[in-house]
Amino acid sequence: MTLSPKITLIATDPSRLDPAAVDQLRASTRYEGIERVVGLPDLHVGAGIAVGAAFWSPDRIWPHLVGGDIGCGIGLWELGSPLRKFRLGSVERKLHGLDEPWSGDSLTAVTDAGLPANLAGPAFGTIGGGNHFVEFQRIEEVVDRDRFEALNLQADRVWMMVHSGSRGLGQAVLQAHKTEPVGEGMLAASPAGQAYLAEHDQAMAWAVLNRRIIAHRFCEAIGAEGRCVLDVCHNCVTPHLGGWLHRKGAAPADRGLVAIPGSRGDFSYLVEPLDAGDDRALSSLAHGAGRRWSRSDAHARLSARFRVADLQRTALGSHVICEDRRLIYEEAPQAYKDIQRVVADLEDAGLVRVIARLRPLLSYKTRAGS
């Protein structure tokens, strides 16, 4: 629905969206040069700016509309391992040391990707905290079999989803290029704008490479090989329709297949964007379920009701490795919206076709002491 001349909400029932997040969208339209804003079905309140949104300007950019985790996104791998050989307990025992710095040749990996050597720091090849994760999955349902087979995908394989970003690099870029007041932004063509875009693009490339190294480490740990089916970024600014499109927690609809994860206790969806023709969603899609509760609210609500051990198993029978006692409450499935409803809203809007639904088997966030 069109909320105002500048704001479009992609939601079958907009009343389900958090009014505070919608207010954040309204506030962003008062920035000089913002001409269009889209709120997606996973819209929720962020730190000063709504998450699950896209913002377009003909000539200006705002570093804080991208945020500090530049290039944060999802990579999805189809593993060579047949599902019938996946042993949950065995895999869980093998996942150790993965929060530590990668023992591989970081310098060569970074420089071969055309990035500066100083970006080969200890965070390279690690997941990070917050809502980042690696999850082993299985195909629960092939919804569009013709398309699934045309893409040469295999339903009898183990799948692996990697959600991570640019770690401290993106935050450093944001801090170096903050504008005051934040709503003023900068002209993209100005020296300041060009300097930010150059460092933004490096952080984007680093985040994509980081997900590949993370995937390599996890495959190596369990003795598997895999092929990357997709990799999409959720936090970025890119050229669009002659101007600049900022995505804050929004998946691109113009880069091929997209994976939309639920919470760590719910299904994820493999979807294919459809050409809506009118660009009403600014070529953007929901990037996940979206938070229902803030981190502090989730901890307060759940820590009194559940033991840590209760949250290490999910209603779908999957396991969660998260040995940070606070984080496991903050990231519990109950803290997130219903992913089925989010995806249904995208379908109802004619923005995606669902190709397959994936069931979590084992989610990895962090081991104690790492």
C-alpha positions as CSV (number, residue, x, y, z in Angstrom):
1,M,0.0,0.0,0.0
2,T,1.1,3.6,-0.5
3,L,1.3,5.3,2.8
4,S,2.3,8.7,1.4
5,P,3.6,10.0,-1.9
6,K,7.1,8.9,-0.8
7,I,6.4,5.7,1.2
8,T,5.2,2.3,0.0
9,L,4.6,-0.6,2.4
10,I,4.8,-4.1,1.1
11,A,2.4,-5.9,3.4
12,T,-1.0,-7.6,3.0
13,D,-2.0,-6.2,6.4
14,P,0.0,-3.0,7.2
15,S,-1.5,-2.9,10.7
16,R,0.8,-5.8,11.6
17,L,3.9,-3.6,11.1
18,D,5.4,-1.9,14.1
19,P,4.1,1.7,14.2
20,A,7.5,2.8,15.6
21,A,9.3,1.4,12.6
22,V,6.8,3.1,10.3
23,D,7.5,6.3,12.1
24,Q,11.2,5.8,11.4
25,L,10.3,5.5,7.7
26,R,8.4,8.8,7.8
27,A,11.4,10.5,9.5
28,S,13.7,9.4,6.7
29,T,11.5,11.0,4.1
30,R,12.4,14.4,5.6
31,Y,16.0,14.0,4.5
32,E,16.9,16.4,1.8
33,G,17.0,14.4,-1.5
34,I,15.1,11.3,-0.4
35,E,12.3,10.7,-2.9
36,R,11.2,7.2,-2.3
37,V,11.1,4.8,0.7
38,V,9.9,1.2,0.8
39,G,9.0,-0.8,3.9
40,L,9.2,-4.6,3.4
41,P,7.2,-7.2,5.3
42,D,10.1,-7.8,7.8
43,L,10.2,-4.1,8.7
44,H,11.3,-3.4,12.3
45,V,12.8,-0.7,14.5
46,G,16.5,-0.1,14.1
47,A,19.1,2.1,15.7
48,G,17.8,5.4,14.3
49,I,16.7,3.9,11.0
50,A,14.1,1.3,10.2
51,V,15.5,-2.2,9.2
52,G,13.8,-4.1,6.3
53,A,13.6,-1.0,4.1
54,A,15.0,0.6,0.9
55,F,15.6,4.3,0.3
56,W,16.2,6.1,-3.1
57,S,17.7,9.4,-3.9
58,P,18.6,10.9,-7.3
59,D,21.9,12.3,-6.2
60,R,22.7,11.8,-2.5
61,I,24.0,9.1,-0.2
62,W,23.8,8.6,3.6
63,P,26.3,6.2,5.2
64,H,24.0,5.6,8.2
65,L,21.2,4.3,5.9
66,V,23.6,1.4,5.1
67,G,24.9,1.2,8.7
68,G,28.0,-0.3,10.1
69,D,27.7,-3.9,8.8
70,I,28.3,-3.0,5.1
71,G,27.9,-6.1,2.9
72,C,26.1,-8.2,5.5
73,G,24.2,-10.9,3.6
74,I,23.4,-14.5,2.9
75,G,25.3,-17.1,1.0
76,L,23.7,-20.5,0.3
77,W,25.7,-23.6,-0.5
78,E,24.6,-27.0,-1.8
79,L,27.0,-29.5,-0.3
80,G,28.2,-32.7,-2.0
81,S,27.2,-34.7,1.0
82,P,24.1,-36.8,0.7
83,L,21.5,-36.1,3.3
84,R,21.3,-39.7,4.3
85,K,24.9,-39.5,5.6
86,F,24.3,-36.4,7.7
87,R,24.7,-37.4,11.4
88,L,23.7,-34.5,13.6
89,G,25.8,-35.6,16.7
90,S,28.9,-36.3,14.6
91,V,28.7,-32.9,12.8
92,E,28.1,-31.1,16.1
93,R,31.3,-32.6,17.6
94,K,33.4,-31.5,14.6
95,L,32.5,-27.8,14.8
96,H,35.3,-26.5,17.0
97,G,37.8,-23.7,16.6
98,L,35.6,-21.9,14.0
99,D,35.4,-18.7,16.0
100,E,39.2,-18.4,16.0
101,P,41.2,-16.6,13.3
102,W,41.4,-18.6,10.1
103,S,44.7,-20.6,9.8
104,G,44.7,-20.3,6.0
105,D,46.6,-17.7,3.9
106,S,44.5,-14.6,4.6
107,L,46.9,-12.3,2.9
108,T,46.8,-14.1,-0.4
109,A,43.0,-14.6,-0.3
110,V,42.5,-10.8,0.3
111,T,45.0,-9.6,-2.3
112,D,43.9,-12.1,-4.9
113,A,40.4,-10.5,-4.5
114,G,41.9,-7.1,-5.3
115,L,41.7,-5.9,-1.7
116,P,44.4,-4.1,0.3
117,A,46.7,-6.4,2.3
118,N,45.8,-4.6,5.5
119,L,42.3,-6.1,5.4
120,A,43.7,-9.6,6.1
121,G,43.1,-9.2,9.8
122,P,42.1,-11.7,12.5
123,A,38.4,-11.3,11.9
124,F,38.7,-12.6,8.4
125,G,37.0,-15.9,8.0
126,T,34.9,-15.6,11.1
127,I,31.1,-15.3,11.6
128,G,30.9,-12.6,14.2
129,G,28.0,-12.1,16.7
130,G,24.5,-10.7,16.7
131,N,22.2,-12.4,14.3
132,H,25.0,-14.0,12.2
133,F,25.1,-17.8,11.9
134,V,26.0,-20.8,9.8
135,E,23.2,-23.3,9.4
136,F,23.1,-26.8,7.9
137,Q,19.7,-27.4,6.3
138,R,17.7,-29.9,4.2
139,I,15.2,-29.4,1.5
140,E,11.8,-29.8,3.3
141,E,9.7,-29.1,0.2
142,V,10.3,-28.4,-3.5
143,V,7.5,-26.0,-4.3
144,D,8.3,-25.3,-7.9
145,R,9.8,-28.6,-9.2
146,D,10.3,-27.5,-12.8
147,R,12.3,-24.4,-11.8
148,F,14.2,-26.4,-9.1
149,E,15.3,-28.9,-11.7
150,A,16.1,-26.3,-14.3
151,L,18.5,-24.7,-11.8
152,N,20.2,-28.1,-11.4
153,L,19.5,-28.2,-7.7
154,Q,19.5,-31.4,-5.6
155,A,16.9,-32.2,-3.0
156,D,18.8,-35.1,-1.5
157,R,21.8,-33.0,-0.4
158,V,22.8,-31.2,2.8
159,W,22.6,-27.4,2.3
160,M,24.4,-24.7,4.2
161,M,23.5,-21.1,4.8
162,V,26.0,-18.5,5.9
163,H,24.9,-15.2,7.3
164,S,27.7,-12.7,8.1
165,G,29.0,-9.3,7.0
166,S,32.1,-7.1,7.1
167,R,32.7,-7.3,10.8
168,G,34.6,-4.3,12.2
169,L,35.6,-3.1,8.8
170,G,32.1,-1.8,7.9
171,Q,31.8,-0.1,11.3
172,A,35.1,1.6,10.7
173,V,34.0,2.9,7.3
174,L,30.8,4.2,8.9
175,Q,32.6,6.0,11.6
176,A,35.0,7.6,9.2
177,H,32.3,9.0,7.0
178,K,29.5,9.9,9.4
179,T,27.7,13.1,8.4
180,E,26.4,15.7,10.9
181,P,23.5,16.1,11.1
182,V,23.1,12.5,9.9
183,G,20.1,13.4,7.7
184,E,22.1,15.7,5.6
185,G,24.1,13.0,3.9
186,M,26.4,13.9,1.0
187,L,26.3,14.3,-2.8
188,A,27.4,11.0,-4.3
189,A,29.5,12.9,-6.9
190,S,31.3,15.0,-4.2
191,P,34.8,14.0,-3.1
192,A,33.3,12.9,0.3
193,G,30.7,10.8,-1.5
194,Q,33.3,9.2,-3.8
195,A,35.6,8.4,-0.8
196,Y,32.8,6.8,1.1
197,L,31.7,4.7,-2.0
198,A,35.2,3.5,-2.6
199,E,35.5,2.2,1.0
200,H,32.0,0.9,1.0
201,D,32.7,-1.2,-2.1
202,Q,35.8,-2.6,-0.5
203,A,33.8,-3.6,2.6
204,M,31.2,-5.2,0.3
205,A,33.8,-7.3,-1.5
206,W,35.4,-8.2,1.9
207,A,32.0,-9.4,3.2
208,V,31.4,-11.6,0.2
209,L,34.8,-13.1,0.4
210,N,34.5,-13.6,4.1
211,R,31.3,-15.7,3.6
212,R,33.2,-17.9,1.1
213,I,36.0,-18.5,3.6
214,I,33.5,-19.2,6.4
215,A,31.8,-21.8,4.1
216,H,35.2,-23.3,3.3
217,R,36.1,-23.7,6.9
218,F,32.8,-25.3,7.9
219,C,32.9,-27.7,4.8
220,E,36.5,-28.6,5.8
221,A,35.5,-29.2,9.4
222,I,32.9,-31.8,8.4
223,G,34.8,-33.2,5.4
224,A,32.4,-32.0,2.7
225,E,32.6,-30.0,-0.5
226,G,30.0,-27.5,-1.7
227,R,29.0,-25.1,-4.5
228,C,27.7,-21.6,-3.9
229,V,24.2,-21.3,-5.3
230,L,23.8,-17.6,-4.4
231,D,25.3,-14.7,-2.4
232,V,23.3,-11.5,-1.8
233,C,24.0,-8.5,0.4
234,H,21.4,-6.8,2.6
235,N,23.2,-3.6,3.7
236,C,24.5,-1.5,0.8
237,V,24.1,1.5,-1.5
238,T,24.1,0.9,-5.3
239,P,23.3,2.8,-8.4
240,H,19.6,2.5,-9.4
241,L,17.5,4.2,-12.0
242,G,20.1,7.0,-12.4
243,G,20.3,7.6,-8.7
244,W,21.3,5.8,-5.5
245,L,19.5,3.0,-3.8
246,H,20.2,2.3,-0.1
247,R,19.2,-1.1,1.3
248,K,19.0,-1.5,5.1
249,G,18.2,-5.1,5.8
250,A,16.7,-5.7,2.4
251,A,17.6,-8.3,-0.2
252,P,18.2,-7.3,-3.9
253,A,15.5,-8.4,-6.3
254,D,17.7,-7.8,-9.3
255,R,20.6,-10.2,-8.6
256,G,19.0,-13.6,-9.2
257,L,18.0,-16.1,-6.6
258,V,17.5,-15.0,-3.0
259,A,17.4,-17.0,0.3
260,I,15.2,-15.6,3.0
261,P,15.9,-17.2,6.4
262,G,13.5,-17.6,9.2
263,S,14.6,-17.6,12.8
264,R,17.0,-20.3,14.0
265,G,14.0,-22.5,14.8
266,D,12.0,-22.0,11.6
267,F,12.1,-22.7,7.9
268,S,14.0,-20.7,5.3
269,Y,12.9,-20.1,1.8
270,L,14.6,-20.2,-1.6
271,V,12.8,-17.7,-3.9
272,E,13.2,-16.2,-7.3
273,P,12.4,-12.5,-7.8
274,L,9.7,-11.7,-10.3
275,D,9.7,-8.6,-12.4
276,A,7.0,-6.4,-10.9
277,G,7.3,-4.0,-13.8
278,D,6.7,-0.8,-11.8
279,D,9.6,-1.1,-9.4
280,R,7.2,-0.4,-6.6
281,A,9.4,-2.2,-4.1
282,L,12.6,-0.5,-5.3
283,S,14.0,-3.9,-6.6
284,S,14.1,-5.1,-3.0
285,L,12.8,-8.0,-0.9
286,A,12.5,-9.0,2.8
287,H,15.9,-10.2,4.0
288,G,14.5,-12.5,6.8
289,A,11.7,-12.8,9.3
290,G,12.5,-9.5,11.0
291,R,12.6,-9.0,14.8
292,R,9.4,-9.0,16.8
293,W,11.2,-8.0,20.0
294,S,14.3,-6.0,20.7
295,R,17.3,-7.9,22.1
296,S,16.8,-6.5,25.6
297,D,13.1,-7.4,25.4
298,A,13.8,-10.9,24.2
299,H,16.3,-11.5,27.0
300,A,13.9,-10.2,29.6
301,R,10.9,-12.1,28.3
302,L,12.6,-15.5,27.7
303,S,15.3,-15.8,30.4
304,A,12.7,-16.1,33.1
305,R,10.8,-18.8,31.2
306,F,13.4,-21.0,29.6
307,R,16.7,-22.6,30.5
308,V,19.6,-22.3,28.0
309,A,19.3,-26.0,27.3
310,D,15.6,-25.5,26.3
311,L,16.8,-23.1,23.5
312,Q,19.5,-25.5,22.2
313,R,16.7,-27.6,20.7
314,T,14.0,-26.2,18.5
315,A,10.4,-27.1,17.7
316,L,11.5,-28.5,14.3
317,G,14.0,-30.8,16.0
318,S,17.1,-28.9,15.0
319,H,20.1,-28.1,17.3
320,V,21.5,-24.7,18.1
321,I,25.1,-24.2,19.1
322,C,25.2,-20.9,20.9
323,E,27.3,-21.0,24.1
324,D,26.9,-17.3,24.8
325,R,24.2,-17.3,27.5
326,R,22.8,-13.9,26.7
327,L,22.9,-14.2,22.9
328,I,20.9,-17.5,22.9
329,Y,18.0,-15.6,24.5
330,E,18.4,-12.5,22.3
331,E,18.3,-14.7,19.1
332,A,15.7,-17.2,20.2
333,P,13.0,-18.0,17.6
334,Q,10.3,-16.4,19.7
335,A,12.1,-13.0,19.2
336,Y,11.3,-13.1,15.4
337,K,8.3,-12.7,13.3
338,D,6.5,-15.5,11.4
339,I,8.6,-16.1,8.3
340,Q,5.7,-17.8,6.5
341,R,3.7,-14.6,6.8
342,V,6.6,-12.5,5.5
343,V,7.1,-14.7,2.4
344,A,3.3,-14.8,1.8
345,D,3.3,-11.0,1.7
346,L,6.0,-11.0,-0.9
347,E,4.0,-13.6,-2.9
348,D,0.8,-11.7,-2.6
349,A,2.6,-8.6,-3.9
350,G,3.7,-10.6,-6.9
351,L,7.4,-10.0,-6.1
352,V,8.6,-13.6,-5.7
353,R,8.0,-17.2,-6.6
354,V,8.9,-19.8,-3.9
355,I,11.2,-22.5,-5.3
356,A,11.9,-24.5,-2.1
357,R,11.5,-24.5,1.6
358,L,14.5,-25.5,3.8
359,R,14.4,-27.1,7.3
360,P,17.1,-26.3,9.8
361,L,19.2,-29.2,11.0
362,L,22.0,-27.5,13.0
363,S,22.6,-23.8,13.6
364,Y,26.0,-22.6,14.7
365,K,26.5,-19.2,16.3
366,T,29.4,-19.5,18.8
367,R,31.3,-21.8,21.0
368,A,32.1,-20.9,24.6
369,G,35.6,-19.4,25.2
370,S,36.1,-18.5,21.5
